[in-house]
Each structure stands twice: as structure tokens, then as C-alpha cells.
């Protein structure tokens, strides 16, 4: 496939056309096609080669469509990014009340390392390049998959590349802003505009992982500082200012930071002597390395006084980007779990009560207030860090050291996952103060993501607001930071209902600020979402994504209350970085963010807000139905049957250690899966349950009102866009095929129709294996639950989209490959049991698609060749040896198993391309 203009070669095109016709025109077309594909393609090497060509062509077709979508998603198809940035700069200056108001960030892009690095780096680069240049030919590639999961350092390098392109785009925006500001306010030369900023939590997110040492966090923070300083040096060199006092001071700082970085330990453990050496380097060189970006302001001024014309403008642009981010190429966010905060309060203060119990929480709130009344800050050194075992205390100490020795000028965001009470916020404040962190240096931010947190968010905030310490903290900090998650909330209450809960909580937060006399405190509203509908991203455009998270009604309410507000939006992992994948994409993305700020709503006319009774009933129905589905054992069985085996490992977070035992890990509830794999599995199963389930029941309760709002309510229509996208990539036949695939009866039926003894025996073996796995016990009832809701949805919304036939064909191909994998597994030779390792156990691994582990065990059991002994003397005559391995088993069973499985995973990539994101 040399070019997307001719997406399919002729032979593949004809085959795909015939398969699609069979799929769509025949009754029972999917099940018949699966059998036909198996018979025609999976039993021979030539057939597999032809099937691989078909999958690659379908994959590349979806890839090109994905690139086109990326281009339109950020608005690159509309106009040149530089022109958009110039226009939005004019709008921002025209509506600003003063030049100083433009120095306050109004929106931020936050780069995270969520595990969505599903494609090879060169494929991500090609995707971005194709989005920028639609005429770019797409080379034929054997696979789009990663060869191995990324490491943390590699994730950091990918994030840095995206951030640097974002910073370049910000320079273009700031340059245009400075020109407009100079025209409107000639005396504004001291003001550095920063309406848009960048932040990162790559290397700083320790929630749920223990593989990031505190020294890794400091090392990565030093890297951000070094890149920022080097970028400044390069900017000065471009103006031929290498000999200036400013450039010389920057060179001194770069040399110091390099020495600090080189001394920083790496690896899983840190030697005390190495830590001592690093501590001295960091402390002794901190003055040379700079501690606050503001130290350079007088030097900037000295240089500017000796320049004129365009050089002054360029240097002001460089200064704006530098000052807006301080001594780091981006601001930083740290993150951990609320349970870790409770642990340190328990060990250091003896607070053993459970904050989940309301009666005991009142005691905890009183005691943590008392602890802050008498608090005496402790001095943190690297020795304390080295011996500290509590993860929350360790992270807070690390932050204290960064603020003392790396950058004291910019605050650090402290995100707390699974915040369930006000006690969490007060205990975090106590911990920060204990280690000497000033109130203005830390932005404590609860994450509202679980159903409980979203439903009780107002109570959580109210509990904290009652504390004078929390109110004093907010006044000193000047900002209340809140984080809203869409992955966990979406999978437990349904994506549509979750967003409604977030909007309601934002409105109640405004009321709480007024009630407690905190109108002078600004808000930061950070929406932590992914790039897919299952994790909260609007499917059609970045502009609509921002509008969906920050609806007009909420923005108007904040404006009318006179409360300052900064919006933050996430760009998660490999998928998120593609929006910054080239200079043009980054420019379009930054322009869209700035346009969101510049578009100031003046009124809201939406009928959905005139019918709060309908909205409450509609979204609560979805939440209740989704909650029932989540607790359905059949739903856990569906997610667990193939589970993560359908997808490659897509991030640096450590997985469970590989075992030599052939045991299958089963989940009994979706909470045992992380949100991204949960969504990725649903995507691969061809049913977006966390977006769709409950929608049919909700719609049928008010069919006429539903129809009216779908067409006439902008806010409701945005929500239904998620359903449109989900329906375009969901198919009940595909889900039914999964349930039937797991049904032992399906394989008994095949055994009864088998034409030979070997096929009959294979099908009976598969049936027995599935019988033991018990997926069939609960899955059919779960399917009927989903089917009933879907019938209701189609009745209420008859023109809703359907899955594209080519995507459905990919699912059919995967089922055919699965059939072949399972049959091949029945041909594994018998061997004597080794502890719990039996032939049946390995077959069970293959039934659950854990083929890599099965092959790992089989390679050990049946080596392809025996070790060579021809050149060895064993001290006595010998002739009994015969060099013989299991080459026939490898050729006929193990190699075909591996080939089928690799193609099955490539089908998964093709389906992911169709859905435009991972998970």
C-alpha cells in the first residue's frame, strides 16, 4: 500500500469486498464468515499471508482515516496555525481589562504518562506527519505495534518532545500578544503574557506505582530545568547575545545543573554514599544553578535597554515564555493516593480512625486541626528522605527539597487520587506544613472521580472549608484547585452521567466559596481525561472537547460570581502527544486552547436547563443501570475472559511478575482492572458499554423529550455525540459472537458437525476447557441485559449510527484467528505434569489468549533443538547421544500459534485506529 489514495491493492480489495458483502447480506453473516475465514485462510501459510495482507490493508485504511480526523480535530484543516494564533492574540488583548490580566494563566495543557503508548514511535510520528500533510505517502509496515513497552525515561523523552513543540507554539502566541499589547498599552513592556501554559506529571505521578524512586523524581525535575535553561540559551544565541551578562549567567546555571544532574542517582535503589554526594552537589551549586526565574529579570532588562527594533520584541517573547514557566520547561504536578496520606497521619499522629466512617471522621477533623494548631515544622534533609518508608511523607519531602534547591519560584500541584473526605485535604495541608512547605508553594488538589467522590464532593469540600486552617491556606495560596477524572467515573456510573455529576459539583463549589466568604480565591478546574470517548474526550473536535468540560452555564456562573478561573486539560500518553506531534499540530492545539479562553460567553439558551427534572431522571437512570451492569458477574466475566491479553502493554507501569505456573488470573469485579485497560478491552470487544449502557432505558422513559433535546439542546447534543461515536464502533452481533465463543455448547455443536475424528476431539477439548472456566454461566444473562437496553435505544433513536462493515470484518477475522489458536492448542503434545504445570493448564492459557506465557512455557518444555555436545570430551566413550529437539512441534504448532497471535494483536491495532485512540 504505497499511498492512502489507493488504499487497497486490487487482490485485497476484491477479497475485502466479497467478505463485506457476505457479512452484510447473509442472515447469520458474522458467524458464517468466521467459519469461512477459518477454513479458507488460517490453516495454511499461504492463507495466513493473504490474511495478513488483508489486515494490514484494513489497518492502514483506518490509520489514514485517523490521521485525517486528527487534522480536523485540532482545526488544522481550517487555517494556518500562525494566523489563528495572531487572530486569537488580538481577541485576547481586545477583551482584557489590563495588560497584567494577560499574565495570569487562564488555561493549561497538562502532559501525563498514562499508558496509551500503544503504537511504535515511528508510527506515532507518521500519524502526526500524515495529519499535517494529507498527501504524504504511507509506507507498508509489517506491524504498527511497539516492540516493547516504553520505559519511564522513554516516556519522559516523548513528553519533552511534545512539550517543546508546545512551547514553540506558545512563543508564536506570546509574540502576537506582545505586539497587540504594545499597541494598546505602550507602557506594558514589563508585563509578560502567559494566558496559556504547559504542565507535566511525567515522573511525578506515584499513585499506584513503587518503581519511581524519589531520586528519579528529582532527576526528572532537574532535566526539566536544564531543558528550560538550554532553550533560553539557544534563544539568546539566535539574537547573537552570547556575550551578554544574561547569557553568561545562564551558562553558569546550565553548568551547575548538569553537575547536579550527573550526581543524581539512578536505578531501583540508591546507595547512601551516592545520596550524600548528590546532596552536596545539589546544595553547594544551588545558587549557581538559580533558584527563581525572577533572578534573571534584571539581566533581561539590562540587555533589552541596549537593543532596539525587532530584537527587543524577540527578547520579550523569549522572556515571556521563560517567566511563565519558571525554572522548568513546564510546571509540575505530583500525584498520589489518599490512602497514603492516611498512612502517614496514622504513623506520625496516631490517628487510627477510619475517615470513611462519618462518626469517626468528625473526630479526625478535630484532631488534625489541633495538630496544625501546635505544628512545629521539621527540617528536611536527604538523610530523612533516604530512610523514610511512608510514600506520602517521602513525596512531600521530595517536593520540599525541590522547592528549596531546584525552583522556589513556582508552586507545585499536589493531586490526591480517591479523595473521599475533607480530612484528606486537611491531612495533606498538615503534612506540607510539617515539612516546611509554605502555603503559597503547594496547590493541594482533590481528585473527584469515583461515584462516591462526585456525589459527595460538596460535603468533602464543606468539611475542609469549616477548618480555619484550610480557609487561611486558600487565602494565602489564592487558589482552590480541583481535579475531575473521567475514566473511573465513566466506567462506574457511565460516561454521560459522570459529566453531569461533574457539572453539578462545579456549580456547588461556587456556592460554597460564596458561603464561606472566599470569592477572592481563584479556581483551577483540571479535567483529567484521555483521548477516547471512554475516558471523557469529545469525539469530534478539540474545541467541542473544551466546551463539553466547561459548559457555557458554568463559565457564565463563574464570571458572574467575579471569581478567577483557570481551566486545565490533559493530554495523556502517546495518544495525547499526537496533538503536539508536529509544529503545525502543536500550533493548532495551542490556538484552540487560546480561542477557548478568548470566547467569552454572554448568555446561555439551552432547553435542558429548563427541565432539571428530566436531566436528573435521565442521567440518574444511566448511573443506576451502569452500576447494576458493573456488579453483574457476567460483565466481570466478559472483561476477564481475554482481558489484557487482547492488548499490548502500553506503559512503563510494572505489571505482575511473570510466573512459571500456568495459572489464569481471573477478575471478579471491574474494580480489579485499571480504567484504561477496562476501556481498551471494551473497545476491542466491540461494545462501548461505559458510554452506551442505560441510555436506552433512560431514553424510553421520556421518548419525546429525548428526541426534542437531541435536536434542540446544544448541551444534550454534545453528550449524545459520545453515544454517536460509541454506536459507530459497537455492534451487538460482535458482542454476541464473543459470548458464543465462550459457550461450551458452541463447541459441542461444532464437534457434532465435525467431518473427522481429529476435529471432533479438538472441539470437545475446547468445550471441556471452557466448561471449567465458567464464563458461560453468567455471560448470556449479562448479554440479554445489554441487548434489552439497546433495543430500547434503537426504538427511541432509530437513526443512530451503526458499525462500519470494515470494522466488523476485523472482528470476524479476529474470531477466526481465535478459533485457530484454540484448535492448535489442543495439539500440544502430552507431557508429564510438573507441579501444577499440565497440558490442560497450558491449553487454558491459550483459551484466555495468554499466548506469550504459554509459548514461554512450551519453549522450556519442548526446546527446538538440543544443546550441542560435539566438541566436548566427557572422559569416556559414548555413542548413545542423538541430537534431537522438537523442531516439528515448533514448526507445526508453536510457530503457527505465535503467528496467529501476532496477527490477532495487529487486528487490535486496526480496531484501535478505527476508534482513533487506545482505551
Secondary structure, DSSP 8 states (H G I E B T S, - for coil): ---GGG-S-HHHHHHHHHHHHHHHHSTTHHHHHHHHHHHHHTTSHHHHHHHHHHHHHHHHHHHHHHHHHHHHHTTTTTS-HHHHHHHHHHHHHHH-SSGGGGGS--EEEEEE--S---B-HHHHHHHHHHHH-TT------S--B-SS---HHHHHHHHHHHHHHHHHHHHHHHHHHHHHHHHH-TT-TT----SEEEEE-TTTB-TT-----HHHHHHHHHHHHHHHHHHHHHHHHHTT-TTSHHHHHHHHHHHHHHHHHHHS--SSS--HHHHHHHHHHHHHTHHHH-S-GGGGHHHHHHHHHT--THHHHHHHHHHHHHHHH-SSSSEEEEEEEHHHHHHHHHHHH---S-TTSHHHHHHHHHHHHHHHHT-------HHHHHH---HHHHHHHHHHHHHHHT-SSS-EEEEEET--SHHHHHHHHHHHHHTT--GGGEEEEEEE-SHHHHHTHHHHHHHHHTSHHHHHHHHHH-EEEEEEESHHHHHHH-HHHHHHHHHHHHHHHHHHHHHTT-TTSEEEEEEE--SSGGGT--SS-HHHHHHHHS-HHHHHHHHHHT--EEEEEEEEHHHHHGGGSSHHHHHHHHHHHHHHHH--------GGGG-HHHHHHHHHHHHHHHHHHHT-HHHHHHHHHSGGGGS---SSS------SS------SSGGGS-HHHHHHHHHHHT--HHHHTTHHHHHHHTHHHHHHHHHH-HHHHHHHHHHHHHHTT--HHHHHHHHHHT-HHHHHHHHHH-SSHHHHHHHHHHHHHHHHHTHHHHHHHHHHHHHHHHHHHHHH-TT-----HHHHHHHHHHHHHHHHHHHHHTTS-----BTTB-HHHHHHHHHTT-HHHHHHHHHHHS-SS----TT---SS----------HHHIIIIIHHHHHHHHHHHHHHHHHHHHHTS--
